[in-house]
Structure formats: C-alpha cells, structure tokens
Amino acid sequence: MNNSGHYTHLPLSEGAFEKIFKEHFKGLCFLSQRYVKDFEIAREIVQDTFLLLWEKRETIDTSKSVISYLATAVCNKSLNFLRDNRKFSKDLLIAEHLFPVSVQASSDMLVAQEIQVIIDNAIEELPEKCRQVFILNRFEQMKYHEIADKLQLSVKTVEAQMSKALHHMRIRLADYIQVLLVMMFFLKKF
C-alpha cells in the first residue's frame, strides 16, 4: 500500500489480498452488521464481497482505494440483503437510525485515520488564503461576512475562495465520498 492508502499493483496479488483481508474483514463485518443486525449474515456478506474482489482481481482498478471499493460493495450488498429479504421494515430501520453496534472495530478507526490524512493533505494543498477561508468556515463555523472582516477581504472574495476550496476538495475526495458518508453517519467521532 502506498502513502495515499492505495494498493497500486495490478493485478491484486495473493499477498496483498491476504493483507487486506486480515486488516479489514472484521471491520467490514461490523459495517454490514449495522445494516442487517445479524453478525452471521454480515459475515457471509463480507465473505461474498472478498470472494468477488478475488474473482475480479485482474480487472479491479487498484489505483483507487481498495478499502473504499470494499466498503461500498459491503454497504450495497447489505442494503440488497435488506431489500431482498424484507425482514426489517423501513420504519424499524428509520427508528433505529442504523446506529452502530456498541463494539467499534479497530479497522474502522484505521480507515477513518487514513481518510483523515487524505482530508488533511487535501486542505494543505489549498493556496494559503483559500485554506484560511475554508478552515474558518468549515472548522470554526464562521460566516462569510465574519471571515471577510477577519481577513480584511470582500465577501465576494471569500465566496470565490470557498468555491475554489470546495471544488478542490470534491475532486481530491471523489474516490472516498461513499466511505466518508458511511463513516460520518456511523462513527461517533470522525
């Protein structure tokens, strides 16, 4: 795995596959269990997902995050299971808010940490003024006019800098958006 969290060897080698399996199997089971509410079913879903990854190892684009691929596939398979089995009513799932099980998987936290590094790097890549505007708005919850006053800029400039920052972040985080959404929804602290 390289520094950006991507597995870059094509095809996916047996060793790389085994490493991914050992590091992420349990966390992916907990992720699936949050949907299906049954660990054995979740385990089967994750096993099927890894089997599919192994079968497609020749065609998987390993320049993108394999973890992101797996998390997305597990979420989709879990939702498909719920749809196909209709054991859980929509009202029950809404009432439960699909909150996490009490045990947090350490691999979930590792994925969260990897993604946090990617977010931090993307923020660091922003030009200085753009980065300041983004941080003040997103992390300090300042309004555009407050940022304009603080940095002695026009509100229009602040708007333009925020637009530029958001565009950059969307591009840089495109491969991770589904994982980010799942983690922001399920983890208490991201």
C-alpha positions, 0 to 999 in steps of 0.5 A: 500500500502506498502513502495515499492508502492505495494498493497500486499493483495490478493485478491484486496479488495473493499477498496483498489480498491476504493483507487486506483481508486480515486488516479489514474483514472484521471491520467490514463485518461490523459495517454490514452488521449495522445494516442487517443486525445479524453478525452471521449474515454480515459475515457471509456478506463480507465473505461474498464481497472478498470472494468477488474482489478475488474473482475480479482481481485482474480487472479491479482498478487498484489505483483507487482505494481498495478499502473504499471499493470494499466498503461500498460493495459491503454497504450495497450488498447489505442494503440488497440483503435488506431489500431482498429479504424484507425482514426489517421494515423501513420504519424499524430501520428509520427508528433505529437510525442504523446506529452502530453496534456498541463494539467499534472495530479497530479497522474502522478507526484505521480507515477513518485515520487514513481518510483523515490524512487524505482530508488533511493533505487535501486542505494543505494543498489549498493556496494559503488564503483559500485554506484560511477561508475554508478552515474558518468556515468549515472548522470554526463555523464562521460566516462569510461576512465574519471571515471577510472582516477577519481577513480584511477581504470582500465577501465576494472574495471569500465566496470565490475562495470557498468555491475554489476550496470546495471544488478542490476538495470534491475532486481530491475526495471523489474516490472516498465520498461513499466511505466518508458518508458511511463513516460520518453517519456511523462513527461517533467521532470522525 
